[in-house]
Structure formats: structure tokens, C-alpha cells
Amino acid sequence: MEKLASINDYFIWGIDDSPYGPVPLEILLDWIKDERVLPDTWIFARRGGVWQKASDFSELKDYFLLDNDNPFATPPPARLKPGSLRRIKILADMKDAQLAHLADFLENLEVLQHSVIVKQGDAGDAMFLIMSGELRARTMIGGREAILTTLGPGEFFGEISLFDQGPRSADVVANVDSSVLRLSTSAFERLTREMPSLATPFLQATARTMSARIRADNKRLTRVTQQFAASNG
């Protein structure tokens, strides 16, 4: 029998702009521990009837506090958790065991605002997955910046470099402080060689998103072409 929703359940606003739930408190705490829910994640509590940031809930905020007993201690390098990797859309359907292995091939980078992550013309040597922040892809035309697209959490770029280390087609610049994951071409080659059963679903998910992008670009090109023809008809 399906479990009835409780007045104490929560709904979580996902990175795909969709609500998830109802979720009981004990599951929500597990998601916080796995970093699937962050301090600025929007949450709806049935009993309160309003959307708030997770850190604003009295029953949750203590779970986001850092341990300051020894402020001079250097924390160990944080290992990427399966739950946090699911912020990336192409990884959302992978199992925890798969994501745990994939984390061994990824490099976590903190990028400051205005930093150039990849530069147009440079040889491609990595794919990037965006965990948080905002980036823009740009090209310079006549000394002026032309923005090609804006990228946010859950998206990726530079995937062609996994197959062809040709020159980058655009700059990618951080609009704000951002966190990205880097999958180098050498790490990808090692992944396909050592764990083909993991590389296959990763490539399939990447290819599906690439195909969707191409279809969207084709539609835009068709629309622009039709508008140009109509204006000159």
C-alpha cells in the first residue's frame, strides 16, 4: 500500500527546476549528508506552507554548520560523494557505486569570478562539469565580446575534447565564483580502458545531451533562415 504523505514531509526544488517529494525528514537529512541538498537549496515544508532555503529551517540549519572546534586544523581533501555528483544532469541516473568509481577520475576545481577556464584556440584537453556557479562561453569579434551561451549548475562543456584534442572554439569565463569538475582526456582514456562498463553509460548520457543541443541549434538556424527569407521576400 502506498504511504500517505505526512504534514511533516518536505518538497525539494531540484536543479532541473522541478519539485521532488514528498520527502520525510530522515531522508532529507541523508540528502544533506550526501550533499544532494545544499544550504541554498529551496525547500517547501507542508506544515509551514512556504518555500525557504534549507539553511533557514531551524531543524536543518545545524547540519550545515562547520566544525570549528579546531579552527587551525587543515581539513582533509573532500571526496566527491555520489549524491553531490547527481547535481550533474548526465549523471543523475547512475547508481551510487558507479558514481563512487567515477569520482576517482574527476578533479574538483574552485574557480574565481572572471577566471578564464578554457581559452579559444588552445588545444582541448578536458571536459568540464559544472557543480555550482555560472559560466559564459564567448568569442571576441572586432575586439568586442559576443556571448554564445550561459551555463549553470548541472551542465557541461568541452566534451568534444574527449574525442578530438583540436583547438577550443570559444573562451569559457566564470561569471561568479564557481565549482567545476574536470575530466581530462588522459583520465577519460584510463576510464574507458579500466572500466568500460562505467564509461558506456557516461558516454550514452553525454551523447543524448549533445544530440538535444544539435537539434535545438538546428531549430534556431531554421527559424532564423525563415525570418531572413521572409524579410527579403
C-alpha positions as CSV (number, residue, x, y, z in Angstrom):
1,M,0.0,0.0,0.0
2,E,1.3,3.4,-0.9
3,K,2.5,5.5,2.1
4,L,0.3,8.6,2.7
5,A,2.1,11.9,2.7
6,S,2.7,13.4,6.2
7,I,2.2,17.0,7.3
8,N,5.9,16.9,8.3
9,D,7.1,16.0,4.8
10,Y,9.2,18.3,2.6
11,F,9.5,19.1,-1.1
12,I,12.9,19.9,-2.7
13,W,13.3,22.2,-5.7
14,G,15.8,20.5,-8.0
15,I,18.4,21.9,-10.3
16,D,16.1,21.0,-13.2
17,D,13.5,23.5,-11.9
18,S,11.2,20.7,-10.7
19,P,10.0,19.9,-7.2
20,Y,10.8,16.5,-5.7
21,G,8.8,14.9,-2.9
22,P,7.2,14.4,-0.5
23,V,10.3,13.5,1.5
24,P,10.3,12.7,5.2
25,L,12.9,14.4,7.5
26,E,15.1,11.3,7.9
27,I,15.6,11.0,4.1
28,L,16.1,14.8,3.8
29,L,18.9,14.6,6.4
30,D,20.6,11.8,4.3
31,W,20.4,14.0,1.3
32,I,22.1,16.8,3.2
33,K,24.8,14.4,4.3
34,D,25.3,13.3,0.7
35,E,25.4,17.0,-0.5
36,R,22.3,16.5,-2.7
37,V,20.7,19.3,-0.6
38,L,22.8,22.4,0.0
39,P,22.3,25.4,2.3
40,D,20.8,27.5,-0.5
41,T,18.5,24.7,-1.9
42,W,14.9,25.7,-1.8
43,I,12.6,23.5,0.3
44,F,8.9,23.5,0.9
45,A,7.6,22.3,4.3
46,R,4.0,21.1,4.4
47,R,3.4,22.3,7.9
48,G,4.7,25.8,7.1
49,G,3.3,26.2,3.7
50,V,6.2,28.4,2.3
51,W,9.4,27.8,0.3
52,Q,12.6,28.6,2.2
53,K,16.3,28.0,1.8
54,A,17.4,24.8,3.6
55,S,19.6,26.7,6.0
56,D,16.7,28.8,7.1
57,F,14.9,25.8,8.6
58,S,15.6,25.5,12.4
59,E,15.6,21.7,12.2
60,L,18.1,21.7,9.4
61,K,20.5,24.6,9.9
62,D,22.7,22.8,12.4
63,Y,23.5,20.2,9.7
64,F,25.2,22.9,7.6
65,L,27.4,24.3,10.4
66,L,31.1,23.6,10.1
67,D,33.1,22.1,13.0
68,N,35.0,25.0,14.4
69,D,36.5,23.2,17.5
70,N,39.9,23.5,15.9
71,P,39.9,26.5,13.5
72,F,43.6,26.0,12.7
73,A,43.3,22.4,11.6
74,T,43.6,21.7,7.8
75,P,40.7,19.6,6.7
76,P,41.4,16.5,4.6
77,P,40.6,16.8,0.8
78,A,36.9,16.3,0.3
79,R,36.0,13.2,-1.6
80,L,33.2,13.7,-4.1
81,K,30.0,11.9,-2.9
82,P,27.6,10.1,-5.2
83,G,24.8,12.4,-4.1
84,S,26.7,15.5,-5.0
85,L,27.6,14.2,-8.4
86,R,23.9,13.8,-9.2
87,R,23.7,17.6,-9.5
88,I,25.2,16.9,-13.0
89,K,22.2,16.1,-15.2
90,I,24.0,13.4,-17.3
91,L,25.0,11.6,-14.0
92,A,21.6,11.7,-12.4
93,D,20.5,8.2,-13.3
94,M,23.7,6.4,-12.4
95,K,23.9,4.2,-9.4
96,D,25.9,5.1,-6.3
97,A,28.5,2.5,-6.9
98,Q,29.1,3.9,-10.4
99,L,29.4,7.4,-9.2
100,A,31.8,6.5,-6.5
101,H,34.1,4.9,-9.1
102,L,33.7,7.9,-11.5
103,A,34.8,10.3,-8.7
104,D,38.2,8.7,-8.9
105,F,38.6,10.1,-12.4
106,L,37.4,13.6,-11.7
107,E,39.3,16.7,-10.4
108,N,37.4,19.2,-8.3
109,L,38.3,22.8,-9.2
110,E,37.2,26.0,-7.4
111,V,37.2,28.9,-10.0
112,L,37.2,32.5,-9.1
113,Q,34.9,35.1,-10.7
114,H,36.3,36.4,-14.1
115,S,38.7,33.5,-14.4
116,V,39.1,32.1,-17.9
117,I,38.7,28.3,-17.6
118,V,39.4,27.5,-21.3
119,K,40.8,29.8,-23.9
120,Q,39.7,29.9,-27.5
121,G,42.4,28.4,-29.8
122,D,44.0,26.3,-27.1
123,A,44.2,22.6,-27.6
124,G,41.3,20.8,-25.8
125,D,42.5,18.5,-23.0
126,A,39.5,18.1,-20.8
127,M,35.7,18.1,-20.3
128,F,34.2,20.2,-17.5
129,L,31.0,19.5,-15.4
130,I,29.5,22.5,-13.5
131,M,28.7,21.8,-9.9
132,S,27.8,25.4,-8.9
133,G,28.1,29.0,-10.1
134,E,27.6,30.4,-13.6
135,L,29.9,30.5,-16.7
136,R,29.6,32.1,-20.1
137,A,31.0,30.9,-23.4
138,R,32.2,33.9,-25.5
139,T,34.1,34.8,-28.6
140,M,35.8,38.1,-29.5
141,I,34.6,39.8,-32.6
142,G,36.3,43.1,-33.6
143,G,37.6,43.4,-30.1
144,R,34.2,43.1,-28.6
145,E,32.8,40.2,-26.6
146,A,30.0,38.1,-28.1
147,I,28.3,35.8,-25.6
148,L,27.4,32.5,-27.2
149,T,25.7,30.9,-24.2
150,T,25.4,30.9,-20.4
151,L,26.0,27.7,-18.4
152,G,24.8,26.8,-14.9
153,P,24.9,24.0,-12.4
154,G,24.3,20.6,-13.8
155,E,25.6,21.4,-17.3
156,F,28.8,20.5,-19.0
157,F,31.1,21.8,-21.8
158,G,34.3,20.8,-23.6
159,E,33.1,17.3,-24.2
160,I,34.5,17.2,-27.8
161,S,38.0,17.2,-26.3
162,L,37.4,13.7,-25.1
163,F,37.4,12.6,-28.8
164,D,39.3,15.3,-30.6
165,Q,42.0,17.4,-29.0
166,G,41.6,20.2,-31.5
167,P,41.5,23.9,-30.7
168,R,38.9,25.3,-28.4
169,S,36.1,27.1,-30.3
170,A,35.4,29.7,-27.6
171,D,36.6,31.1,-24.2
172,V,34.7,30.0,-21.1
173,V,34.7,32.5,-18.3
174,A,33.3,32.4,-14.8
175,N,30.6,35.0,-14.2
176,V,30.8,34.3,-10.4
177,D,32.9,32.1,-8.2
178,S,32.1,28.6,-9.4
179,S,32.9,24.9,-8.7
180,V,33.6,22.6,-11.7
181,L,34.7,19.0,-12.2
182,R,37.5,18.3,-14.7
183,L,37.7,15.1,-16.7
184,S,41.0,15.2,-18.5
185,T,41.5,13.3,-21.8
186,S,44.1,11.1,-20.1
187,A,41.7,10.3,-17.3
188,F,38.9,9.5,-19.8
189,E,41.2,7.1,-21.7
190,R,42.0,5.4,-18.4
191,L,38.3,5.2,-17.6
192,T,37.5,3.6,-20.9
193,R,40.4,1.1,-20.6
194,E,39.9,0.1,-17.0
195,M,36.1,0.5,-16.5
196,P,34.3,0.2,-19.9
197,S,31.1,-0.8,-18.1
198,L,31.2,2.7,-16.4
199,A,32.4,4.6,-19.5
200,T,29.5,3.3,-21.6
201,P,26.6,4.8,-19.6
202,F,28.6,8.0,-19.2
203,L,29.1,8.3,-22.9
204,Q,25.5,7.4,-23.7
205,A,24.2,10.2,-21.4
206,T,26.7,12.7,-22.8
207,A,25.7,11.8,-26.4
208,R,22.0,12.2,-25.6
209,T,22.6,15.7,-24.4
210,M,24.8,16.6,-27.3
211,S,22.1,15.4,-29.7
212,A,19.5,17.5,-28.0
213,R,21.8,20.5,-28.3
214,I,22.3,19.9,-32.0
215,R,18.5,19.6,-32.6
216,A,17.9,22.8,-30.7
217,D,20.6,24.6,-32.7
218,N,19.1,23.3,-36.0
219,K,15.7,24.6,-35.0
220,R,17.1,28.0,-34.2
221,L,19.0,28.1,-37.5
222,T,15.9,27.1,-39.4
223,R,13.9,29.9,-37.7
224,V,16.5,32.5,-38.4
225,T,16.7,31.4,-42.0
226,Q,12.9,31.6,-42.4
227,Q,12.8,35.0,-40.8
228,F,15.6,36.2,-43.1
229,A,13.8,34.8,-46.2
230,A,10.5,36.4,-45.2
231,S,12.2,39.8,-44.7
232,N,13.7,39.7,-48.1
233,G,10.8,38.1,-49.9
